[in-house]
Amino acid sequence: MLVIEEKVLQAVKNAAKEGRLSCEEAHRLAGELDVPLRLVGEACDKLKIKITRCQLGCF
């Protein structure tokens, strides 16, 4: 499990709407925060936020 900085957790929490975050928004956050996309995914898991509109069709 990765260590997730508070700034990442807070950014994901702020960006999520009704417990959901689009895949596109997750990519944008990763770039904006200069962190790996996987870390944003781990933050979503920890916060119980669902990824929606997956660009790969996985979620």
C-alpha positions, 0 to 999 in steps of 0.5 A: 500500500502506498503512503498517501499525502494529505494534500492528495486525499483532500484534493480527491475529496474536494473533486469528488461529487456524491462519492464519485470521481470521473476517470478524466478528473482523476487523470487531471488531478494526478497531473496537477498534483504531480503524483502517479495516477495509481496514488489518486486511485489509492486515495479514492479507495481509501476514501471509498470514492468510486471511479466513473466514466472509465476511459478504459471501460474497467469501472 
